[in-house]
Amino acid sequence: MSDPTIEIIRLELVRCVKGMADERGWPFEGFKPLVSRNRSPAESNRYFSPALLRYRNFLARDESLPDVPSLEEFSRTVAAAWAGDGILCEGHENGYITFEDTTKSSSREKETGGVLEEHVDLPVIGDVVESTYQHKWGTPRQGGFAKGSTVCILMREGFEEPEDLSVDDFCIVLWACHLNERHHNHLKAKVRPPKNNGGKVGVFACRSPYRPTSMGMSICRVAEVSKGRIELHESDMILGTPVLSLRKFRKERYQPREHVRMPAYVTESARKAMKVTFSTEARREVADWPVEMEGVIVSTLEEDPRSIHSRKKHKNPVYAVDIGCEGRGPMRVIYRYRNGSEDRIEVVRIEEISTSASDESPPPRTKAWLESLTAELADSE
């Protein structure tokens, strides 16, 4: 059964984009008014469209068209021209357009007769103000893989004194995946864990951060507790992560009563850690850092932080990961993959990250950065 709201949105999208195309002399045949409804029953009145993203890419490929606007400008212009009755339209910087049908209810009745709210508000009790891992890229996918890692949580007002947490206890930390794009549709039933070589598994059967609740969980060892601050080891939380809950891990309470069956891709990947080596230059540079940092680098890289996309499509296997160092600024570890009789990761350079505003070097993992670095490495060989 077709959704009449989708048909209304499509017609209005065509009108708005055609008006913009006619005004600027763009070809309109490349526009396809794709619209989807959010899969969550609690958000059945919400819709989204990637149509502008695809249309802008279509226009950008035509070199005869000057001044093609940015995705954000494109989506905001269409949102400003929107005139669909009963449907709110909002443009976003990633090119997506989201819609809300105000004639529909955003909640549904439960069998008990109560109302299921669209969202549940959770207070943030603390923030990760120091972390071994500065960005999503390179962060181990489980806290247990992050040997030697450290995070410091600064508790917010009203939660300054976490009681009954002691050094060497383990605690369960619930945290928000705050870097997920707020307006992107993450309600996918299946995802592709990097360790599963492209195979799909249910989102609730893995640790993908792209999930309906955008919430993560880690089990960490308590290293230090002081008023308003908690230091944890073996954590996969990155700098700036909002903390939602802390609770003490009690083995006798959480110990499974029967044998735990793990997916084959998890058990097999645990036995296939990548070999990590250091170039002569990197070996000399790592000696200038605290002695434990070498172990942190190895435990981070041996889990192979590449995504499926990086493994299959990136021709030049040079990467960088930023790792924080307690008492000192973060380091940038530059490494590459070496293929041979035994695949391995070679750390080729370690450098301290500049915080100077006058530093004009390109950001890491961008095309300009990769081209510059590749040329430097080629000259040094």
N, C-alpha and C positions, 0 to 999 in steps of 0.2 A: 504494500500500500504506500503510495507516494505521500510525502510530507508537503502540505500546501505552503508551509512557511519557507521551505527550501525554494519552491518555485517563485515565491514573491521576492526572496533575496536575490535569486539569479536574474530576474527581470530588472530589478533596481540596479544590480551590479553592472549589467550590460548598459543601462542608460547612463550611469555615472562615468564609466570608462569610455564609452563611445563619445560622450561629450568632450572628455579630455583629449581623446585621440583626434577628433575632428578639429579641435581648436589648435592642436600642435602639428597637425599633418602627419600623424602616425598611421601605419597600416593597422586595421582593426581585426583582420582575419586571424591573427595569431592569438586572440584572446579567447579563453575558454572559461566560462563562469562556474568553476568547481566549488561546490559547497557541501560541507558535511556537518552532521549533528554530533555533539559530544556524546560519547558512548555511556557516560555515567548516567544512571537513571535519575540521580539527584540533580543533574544539570540538563534535563531534557529540553529546557527552553533556551539553551545556548548552542551557537553554531560557529563555525570558523571556515575560512577560505584561504587557500594558498594561491588563488588565481592571479593576484597581482605580482607575486614573486615570480611566477612562470612567465607572465606577460612581459615583465620588465627584463627578464633574461632574454626573451625573444627579441625585444627592441635593442638591447645592448649588443646583440650579435650583428646588427645591421650598422655598419660603419658609416653609412650615409646619413644617419640620424644623429644630429648633435644634441648635446645637453639633455640626455636622458636622466631624469631625476633619480635621487637615491630612493631606496625602498621605503624609508621612513616618510619622505616627502610624498611619495606616490600614494602610500596608504592613507596619510593624513588628508591629502587632497580629495580622495574619494570619500572619506568619512565626512568631510565638510560639505560635500555635495549631496550627501545621503538624504532622502526624503521619504523613506519607507514608513508608513503609518504603523505604530505599535511595535516597531523593531528598532532597537538602538544599535548603532554601528560605531566601532572604535578601531582606528588604525594603529599599528605598532611598528617599532623600528626594524623588526625582522621581515617586514613586508606582509605579515599576516593581517587579515581583517577578522575581527570577532563580532558576533551579533548576539543580541539578547531579545527574545520575543517576550515583550512585557504583557502580552495577552495570555501567556501560559504561566502556570505555577511552577516555581523552581524546586518544589518539594513533592514528595509522594507519600501517600498513606501507608503505614506499616500494617501488618496483619493484626497487631494488637490495637489498632485504632489511633496510635500516636502519630506524630509527624517526624519524619526523618529530615533533619536540618541539612542544608546544602553544605555548610562548613561548620566545623567545631573549632572554636577559638582556644588556642593553647598558649599559656604565658611562656615567654623565654626567660629561663632562670639564670642563664650565664652565657658567656661568649668565649670562644677560643681566641686568646690574645697572643699566644705564641704556639708555633707548631713546626715540626720538622718539615711538613709539606705545605708549600705556599699556594699551589694551584691544583686543579683536578688532575691535570696531566702528570703522570708518573706516580701518583699516590697509589699504594697497594690496594687491592680490592678487598682485603680483609685486614683487620688490625693485627691478627696473629702473624701475618706475613711481614709486618712493619717492625722487625727486630731493631731495637735501639731507638725507635722513634719516641718523641716526647711532645705532649701538648700541655698547655697551661690554660685552665679555665678560670676566668674572672667572674665570680658570682655577682648577680645583679642585686639591687637594693631589696631587702626583705628575705634574701636567701643566702646571706653572707656566711652563716655558720652551719655548714653541712655536718650534722652530728653522726657519731658512730661509724664514720669512715676512717680507717687507720691505714698506715703504711703497710704495703704488701697485701692488702685486701684487693679483691677484684670487684669491679662495679660495672653495671649495665648502664650505658649512656644512650639515650635517645636524642637525636639531633635532626635539624632541618637541612635538607639538600638545597641550600639557599641560592646556589648558582644555576639551578634549573631555570630556563626561560619561563617567566611567569605566565605568558599567554600562549605558550606552545601546547599542542595537544599531546599529552604524555599518556593518555589512557589506552595503551596498547596491551592486548591480552598476552602477546608473546614478544620476547626480545632475544637478542643474540649475544650471549656472554662471550667475551673474547677468548676464553679458554675452551670454548666448544667449537672452535673453527668454523664459525658461521651458522651452526645449527641453532634452531630456535627452541626455547623452553618457556614455560609459563612465567610471567613476571613475578608471581608470588612464590616461585620456586627458586629464585636466585636473588642476588644482592644488587641488581640494577638500581642506580639512583633515579632513573626515570620511571616513576611509579605513580599511581593515582594520589597517594598521600604525600609524596616528596619527603619522606622521613627515613632516616638511616638509624642503624643500631650498631654499637660496638661494645665489646667486653674488654675492658682495659685494666691494667694493674695500677693501683694507687702508689705513687712514689713519694708524694708529700702533700700534707694538708695543713694549711694555715688559714687565718681569718680571711675569708673572702676569696681564697685561691686554692685550686686543686691541681696538682701536677700528676699526669697520667702517662704511663708507658704503653707501648704496643697499641697505638691508635691509628686509625685511618681518617681522622678528622683534619680538615685543612684550616688554614688561618682564616679567622672570621666566622667560623661555623657557629650558628645559634644553638645553644643547648636547651633541650626541652624537659629532660628528666634525668635524674641519677638514682640508681637503686643498687643496693649491695647485692653482689652475686653470692649466693649460698649454694655450695656444691650439692649438699644433701637435698636441697629443694629442687634444683634444676637438673640433677643427674638423670638421664633417661633410664627407664626401668628395663629396656630391652636394647638390643644391638641397633645402632643407628646406621641406616643404609644411605650411603652417599652416592650421588650421581657419578657415573664412570668418568666423565670429563673432569670432575674435581679431583678424584683420587689419582687419575693418570697424570694430570698436570702437576700435582704435588710431587711426583717422582721425577719430573722432567725440568728441574730448575736450569736456567740458562747459565753457562759458564761465563764469568765476568773477569776480564783482565784489564790491566792498566798499561797504557803506553809509557815510554820512558819519561816523557814530559809530564803526564798526569801523575805518575808515581812520585816525581819530584814535587809536584804541586800539592798533592794530598798530605805530604809530610809537614806542610805548614799549617795544617788544621789540627784540631784535637784528635787524639788517636782513635776515638770511637767512631769518627766520621767515615772512615774507610768501610767499617762493617755496615753502617747505615746505607752507604752507596751500594754495596754488594747486595744487601737484602732487598733494596728497592728495585734494582735492575734485574736480578736473577728471576723475578716473577714475570719478566717481559711485559712492560707497561703498554705496548702498542695495542691499538684497537684493531679489529678485523679490517677496517678500511685502510689503516696504515700498512698493515702487512701485505695486502693484496695490490694496492694502487700506488703507493709511493715508490718511485723508482730510486730515489736517493735516500738510503737508510741512515741519515744523520739526524740526531734528535738532541734535545736538551731537557733536563728536569731541574727545577729549583728546589734546593734542600736547605732548610733553616738550621742554624747552628746556635745553640744556647750561648749567650754571652758575646756573640759576634754576628755580623750581618750574614744573610743567606748566601750560599754558594750556587753557582750554575755548573752543573755537571753535563758536559757535552760528550756524547758517545755515539757509536755507530755499530752496525751489525756486520759481522764477518761470516761469510758463508764458506764452508769447506767440508772436510770430513767430519768436523764437529762444529755446528753453529755456535757462535759465541758473541758476546757483547764486549766491545773494547772501549774503555773510557779514554778519550783522546785529550781532554783538556778539563781543568777545573779552575774556575775564576770567581772572584768575589763580585757580587752584583753591585753595580754602582747605583747609589741613590741620589746622585747629583742631578739637578734640574738641567744642567748644561750638557748632559750626556745625550748625544744625537745618534747613538748606535740603534739599529733597527730592533724592534721587539723580537723576542725569541719565537721560533716556530712559524715565522712569517716567510713569505717568498723571498723578500729582500735579505732577510737574515740568513736563510738557507743558501742563497746564491753567494753571498759574501763569505760564509763559513766554508762552503765547498771549495771555493777558489783558494782560500788560505790553507786548507788541508792538502789540496793538490800540490801547492807550492812547497809544502814542508816535506813531502814524500820524495 
